[in-house]
Amino acid sequence: MKIALVHDYLNQYGGAERVLECFMDMFPEAPVYTILSDLSKLPDRFSEANITNSFIQNVPFSRKHYKKMISLLPHAVESFDLREYDVILSSSSAFAKGIITNPSQLHICYCHTPMRYVWDLYHQYLAEINNPIYKKVLPFVLHNLRNWDAINSQRVDHYIANSINVSKRIKKYYNRESHVIHPPVSFERFDYAGDSGDYFLIVSRLIPYKRIDLVIEAFNLLKLPLVIIGDGYDRSRLQKLAGPTVQLMGYQSDEVISKYYSNCKAFILAGEEDFGITPLEAQANGKPVIAFGKGGALETVVDGKTGIFFPEPTADSLIQAMNRFNSISFNPHLIRNHANQFNELRFKEEIRSFINSTIEIKEYSHV
C-alpha cells in the first residue's frame, strides 16, 4: 500500500502539525503534500521530510500574503496528482480534504474542523475586516468557497473527527458521519515537578476568536500575574490592552513552554476550541485548567477535578470562576493521569486500526 499525506499549510507549528508528525512517524516513507510551507517556523524534522508544495509556494510574497489568494487555494489542492497512491490520509481544517482521487483510491480525512471562516465563524470573520474593498468583495468570495467546501466534502471516503464537537459540525455542514479519535498529547515532553508559581498561563495563537482579550480584561481587574505565550496578528491589540501584571512573551520554544507549564498555578482557556491540545498539555503537567465551558474543553476537562468551567465568554464570568478556583484543592497526580488517556501511543493505535479496517471494508466490497 502506497500512502500519501496531505496537509493544509506548513507555516506554523500547532496541534494540527503535531498530528501530522504522528502520521509521519507512522508512515515514514509517505510524502507530504501541502499548499505552501515555511520550514523556518517548524521543527527540524520537517526540513528532512519529503514535502511537495503547490504552485502557491512560487508566487511572490505568498508566505506572508497567502490568505489574500484565498480564491486560488482550492485550485492549489486540486493540482496535486496523487494517482500513484493507494491511500491518501489528509489532515485538514480547510482545503486538504479537497484533493481529487479516483474510485480505486481510499481517502481518509482527519478533520480538525470544517472550514471555520465559511461556516461557524463567517460573520465574525467579516466583522474583523477593516479594508472597505475587501469587506465588499469578500462575502462573494466566501460564498463561492463555501459551495466548493460543501461539494468537495463528498470526495472523502471516511472522516475522522478530532472531537465529538467537530463530529457534530461535520454532520451539520457536510451531512457525513465521522469516527472520533482525539488528537495526541506528547505526554513524554512533560515531567511534573510538583512546584507551582503564582502566575496563570495562556499558550495560544494570538487571534481574536481565542478571546484572550477577555482574559486580559479580567486579570487587569484582579491584578494577578498572567503570562501569555504565542504570536499572531492580534498581538499588537492585545499588548495595548495588557496591564502591568500581564506579560506577552511571543513565540517560545517547546523547552521554554514546558517550563512555564510546569511552574504555573493554572492554565486559562477562554475561546471555544474544536478540541484543544494546550489544556491537555497543562494537565499533563498536573496543572488545573480554567476554561470556557463550551466546545472541545468539555471533552478534556473534568469540572471540579482537573479544572473548572466558566459559563459565559466575559471577564465577569471568568472572575467568578477564579473565585471558585481558589476554593478547590486539586490533585496534580489525578490531573496528570487524566491527561495520559490522550497520549500519542493511544492515538497511533486508533488511527492504524481505523485505516486497516477501512482498507478491509474497501477490499471486501470489491470481491
Secondary structure as UniProt FT lines:
FT   STRAND          3..7
FT   HELIX           15..26
FT   TURN            28..29
FT   STRAND          32..34
FT   HELIX           39..41
FT   HELIX           44..47
FT   STRAND          51..53
FT   HELIX           55..58
FT   TURN            60..61
FT   HELIX           62..65
FT   HELIX           66..72
FT   HELIX           73..78
FT   TURN            83..84
FT   STRAND          87..92
FT   HELIX           96..98
FT   TURN            103..104
FT   STRAND          106..111
FT   HELIX           116..118
FT   TURN            119..121
FT   HELIX           122..127
FT   HELIX           132..152
FT   HELIX           153..155
FT   STRAND          158..161
FT   HELIX           164..174
FT   STRAND          178..180
FT   HELIX           187..189
FT   STRAND          200..203
FT   HELIX           208..210
FT   HELIX           212..222
FT   STRAND          226..229
FT   TURN            233..234
FT   HELIX           235..241
FT   TURN            244..245
FT   STRAND          246..250
FT   HELIX           254..263
FT   STRAND          266..269
FT   HELIX           278..284
FT   TURN            285..286
FT   STRAND          289..292
FT   HELIX           297..300
FT   TURN            304..306
FT   STRAND          307..310
FT   HELIX           315..325
FT   TURN            326..327
FT   HELIX           332..339
FT   HELIX           340..342
FT   HELIX           344..365
//
